[in-house]
Amino acid sequence: MAQRPGIFPTFFLSGFECSSFLWGNRVRRNLVAETGHDRHAAEDYQFLSSLGIAVAREGIPWPMVDKDGGYDFSPIDRFIEAMNASRVIPIWDLCHYGYPDDLDPFSDEFVTRFAAYCRAAAEYVIPKVRGPHFFTPINEITFFSYCAGEWGWAAPYHCTREDRMRLLEALCRAAIAGVKAIREVDPEARMVHVDPLVQVVAPRDRPDQEEAARHETYVDTFLAWDIICGREHPEFGGSPGILDIVGVNNYSFGQMEYREHGPHAPLPPGDDRIAPLCDMLQTVWERYRRPMIIGETSGLGQGRDSWLRDVMGESLAAVHRGMDLQGICLFPGVDMPDWHTGEWVHNGICDLVEEDGDLKRVPHQEYVAELRRWQKELNRVTSLDEDPFSDPVELQDVIDAAHRLNMQPDKDWH
């Protein structure tokens, strides 16, 4: 981390829930409006800036700007104005589960239309925000293929494993075409391909399902990235340069016990089959050797600060092992509703409190304090430091202490 400049201006990133899917009731959802981010854009970006966060994942709602044979990008102008005022660089999500009503995601038209939209989006935003310029063409291809291709939660409402695989391949084709279109506008644009970091294990009493669990781990974590980097389906045009930056999402429910039918079951806290985050990051690093970020991570409720403490301990251990980990995205910046129940999840840096018909932003103080603590630690051990340690071995002490945190996540290494 101290040996060369980072890809991003700050190690900590954030972002805003921006899903725009057709939900199971055939009603278009707009999570930007549901969280009030559209009305509070200036406040939200000022808050991130006040925390020393200079990068945020932000969405362009494809189904809402691609209409009637043309594009209307005016809905994102308020975000561009807000991020410029607060000097925050965006990572633009170009498809966050939503696509235009008249498109079939399994068609060739989906690929060509997505590429045209990506080109138009890049032409619109690149002159308006300072560089470097970052894009996530299609967010969470793997999860999208489950959500809409097997579980039927959202359009296109398919409900078989075969449809899940077809949708994953279709989304990968579109993402590859989208990257190429964006780089026609800006050859230096960087791509962040985000997907969950997943481990699936067999039930303790079903050793016969170990191979099936390993296959699910591969499909859930690696297949989309393998296609994008050209290891699988090279006819789609993928390459390591198109994969570019690997964004791994880390949540507690990403480690699961295999279920033959239906979603796998999350492993309970304390299960000895839970793999250390550092080890899981290493499997990604050794496979691709591309720069990485943790593309999303957050704890829940009162556990947000301890979750960040554990993630940072594992992340410093990963850096110590030589992995090119470029940042951690604390997602979301403000709370989000559960897609199914509408109840607030309480996983943001800010909670949302309904007040006078609006959604007041209330920072979660313990979470913010833990973020501040780690920012101070990182500033002490990187080249940004203006007041370095007098004892040069203390850098190793910090990393070793963080590594010990992996073994004792309930203890504060301070």
N, C-alpha and C positions, 0 to 999 in steps of 0.2 A: 504494500500500500504506500510505503514511503519512497519506493525506488523510482516511481515514474508518475506522471500526472494521471489522474483518473479520467475516465470517459465523461463522467458527469461532474458538475461543479460542486455537488455535495454528496456525501456517502448516503445520507438518509433522503429518501424520496417519499412521496405520498401520492394520493390520487382520489378520484371521486367515482362512486358507483354511477354508471351511465348506461345500464342495460336498456335496450329498446325493442325487446322481443314481442311477438304476438304470443300472449300467454294462453293457457289452456282453455280459457273462456272465449278465445278468439278476439280479445280486446288488446289493442296495442298499449304496452306499458312504457312509461317514460320515467325512469328512476331519477333522472336529473331534476324533473319537476317534483316528484314525490319527496325528495330530500330537500327541496328548496334551493338547490345549488344554482339553478338558473336565476333566482331572485337575489341570492346572496353571494354571487360570484366574487365581487370586489372584496367583501368581508372574508370569504373563504381563502382567497389567495393572500390577502394581507396577513391572515393568521398563519399560514404556512411560512411566509417570509419571516414573520416574527419569531418562528421556531428555528430559523436557520435552514429551512428546507427550500431548495431552489429548483426542484424538478417535481413535476406532478403528471400523473396519468390523467388525461382528459379525453372525452369522447366526442366524435363527430357522428351524429345519428344518421346513418346511411338511409334508412327508410323515410326519414323526415326531410332530407335535403335533395334526394334523387326523385324528382316527380315530374310528370308530364313532359318527359323527354329532355329535361334540363336540370340544372342544379340551382338551389337556393341555399347558400351557406350563411345567410344572415343570422340564423339562430346561434351560431358560435361566436359572433362578433363580440358579445358581452364578455365571453371568456378570454378572448384575445386581448381585449382592452384591460381586463383585470390582471391577467398574468403579466402583461407588459408593464403595468403600473407597479407591480410587486416584484418584477424581475425574476419571475419563475419561468423556467423552460418547460414546454409540454412534451410528453410522449403521447402522440395522438392515437387513440384507439379508433380504427376506421370501421370496424364491425364488431360491436359488443352484443352479440346474440341476435341482432335484428337485421333484416334485409327487406327490400321493397316488396309490397304485397303481390305484385304481378310476376315475381320471379320464382322459378323452380330451382332450388339449390342443386339438384342433380343434373341440370342441363348445362350444355356448353355455353349457353347465353349467360348463365350466372357468372362464369369465369370472365368472359369478355366484358360484361357490364361492370363487374367489380373492378377490373383493371382500369376501365375508363373512369370510373368514379375515383379510384385512388389517384390517378393522374390529375383529375380536376381538383381534388382536395389538396394535393401537394401544391399545385399552381396557386391555389387560394391562400394557404396558410404560410408557405415559406417566405413570401415577401413581407408578411405582416408580423412575424415573430423572429427574434434574434436566434441565430444558430448556436451550436449545432442542432440539426433537425432530426427528431426521433419519431418513429412510427411503429405501431403494432397493427399490422394489417387485419388479422382476425384474432380476437381475444379467445384464449382457451379453446383451441380447436378440439382437443380431446374431450373436455367437459361439454362443450356445445354438442358434440356428436352423441354423447350420452343423453343429455338433457332433452334434445329435440329429435334424436334419431333412434333411441331405444326406450326411454322412459315416457316420451310423449308429453312432456310438460309444456313445450312451446313448439311453434311452427318449425319444421313441417309435420309435426305430430306423428312420426313413425314410431313403431313400438317393437322392433326386433333387433337382435344383435347384428343381423346382416345389414339392416338399414343403418345402424350405427357406423359400421365400417364403410359403407358407401358414402355416408355423409362426411366422415372424416377425410376420406380421399378427395371428395369434391371440395371441401374447405381448404385442404392443402393445395390443390391445383389453383384455386382462386388466390390464396395467399402468395404463392410463388409468382403468379402473373401480376399481382398487386405490387410486389416489391420491384419487379422490373419496370413497371409503369412509373412508380415514384422516382426511381433512379434515372429515368429519362428526363425528369424535371431537375433533380439534384443528385448527381452521381455520388456525392459524399454523404447522402442521407443514411442514417443508421437505423437498423431494424431491431426490435425487441420482440421475440416470439415467446409468448407467455403461455404456460400450461402448468397444471398442478404437478407437484412432486409427490409420487404415490408409491406405497409399498402394500402389496396384498399377500397375506400369508394364509396357509391352509388352517382349518380348524384343528385343534389339538388331537381330536379323535378321528380325523380324516386324513391320514398321510397319503391316501390315494389321490387327494386333490392338490398335492404340492405342485405338480407340473402345471395344472390349470391355474393355480395362484401365480406362479412365476410368469405364465403367459399373460395374465391380466396385468401384472406389474409392467411388463414390456409394453403392452398396448396402451396402458393408462399413462405411462411416463414417456416412453421413447418413440413410439411409432410416428407420431406427427412430426417430431423434430427430425427423425430419420428420413422422412419423405422430403422435408424442406431442405435438408442438407444434401440430398441426392443419394443417400445410402439405400433407400427403398424407392421403387418406382422412379428410376432416373429419367424415364420418358416424360415425367411431369416438368423437368427442367430445374430441379433443385440443385443447390451447391452449398458448400460451407459459407461462402460469402453472403448468400441469401439468408442462411440461418443467422449469421452475424452474432447478435447478443442473445443469450439464452436466459429467459426469465422463468425462474422456478417459483411456483406459489407454494407456500408452506403453511398448512393449517393442521390442527390437531386431528381432524377427521380424514387426513390424507393417508393414514395408516390403517388398514382394514383387514378384516377376516373374510375370506372368500365365501361367497354365496352363489350357488349354481343358478338360482333364479332370483331376479331382483337385485337391487343395490347391495353391495357388500356392507358388512357391519363394521363401524368404526371400532378400533381397539380401545378398551377402557384405559384411563390413566393408570400408570404403574404396571401395565402388561409388559412382561419381559421380552415380548417379541417386537416391541417398538424399537426401531433403529435410530441411532443418533443422527441428527440432521447433518452433521459434518460428514458422516459416512455416506449418506444419501447424496449429498452434494458431490462427493468424490466420484460416485458412479457416473454422474452427468459430466463432470470435468474430464474424466478419463475417456469417455466416449466421444466427446466433441472437441475438446481443447479450444473452446470459444469463451470469450468474456461472459461472465454470468452476473445476474442480479437475482435477489429474491424479489420476484415481481409483485407479490402480495404476501402479507402476513399480518396476523393480529390475534390477540387473545380475546377473551370474552368477559364482560362485566368487570368484576373486581380483580380478575386475573390478568389484565392487560399489561401491567408493569412487570410482573414476574415472567410473563410470556416473552416480552422484549428482552429481559435479562437473559433468559435461556437462549433465545435466538442469537443474541450478540455473542454469548460465550461460544456457541457452536460456530458462528461465522468467523470469529477470530481464530479458532482452531483450524478452520478451513483455509484461511489466509496463511496461517503458519505452515500448513502442508504444501503451500505453493499454488493453490487455486486462485484463478484470476476473478475474484469476487469483487464487483465494482460498486455494489450498493444494496440497500435494503429498502423496500417500499412499504411503509406503514400504511396499510390500506384497510378501510377508507379514511380519508381525512375527517369526514363527518359521518355520523351513524347512517345506517341503511335499514330499510324494512326487510323482514323475512319475506321472501317472494310468495310463500304459501299463506301465511297468517296475517301479514301486514304489521306484525309487532316489531318494535325496534330491536335490533340485534345487540346493540351496545358493544360494538367492536371498533368504533372510530376513535380518533384522537379527541374529537368532540362528540358529546352526546347531543341529541336533539330533544328539546323540550317544547311542547306546544304551548304557546303563550299569545293571547290576543289574536288568534287566527293565523299565527305564523309559527315558524320553527326556529326557536332561539338556539344558538350554538353555545354549548357549555363545555369548556375543556375538561377532560378527565385529568385531574391534577396529578395523581400518582403516575399515570402514563407519561404525562409531560415531564415530570421530574425525572423519571427514569431515562427518557430521551435526552434530557439536558446532561445527565450524569455521563452517559456514553459519549455525547458530543465532546465533553471536556476530556474524557479519556482518549478518544481518537485524536484530538488536537494535540495532546501531550506526546503521542508516539508517532506522529507523521511529520512530513517535511513542512506542513503548515505551521508548526509550532514556533512561536516567537519567544518562548521561555522554556527551553529544553531541560530535560533531566540533567543534573550534574553527574549522575552515575550512569554510564552507558549500558550497564547490564540491566537497568530497570525495564527497558523495553521487553527483554526476554521474560522478566518477572511478570509483566502484565499479561503477556501471551500465555505463559505457563499457568498463571492463575485462572485465566479465562478457560483454558483447557480443562483444568480441574473442575470447573463448573459443570462440565459435561457429566461428570460422575456424581456430582452433588448439586443437582439443580435447585434444591430447596435452600441452599446456603448462599449468602452474599459474600463474594470473594473479597469485597472491601474489608 
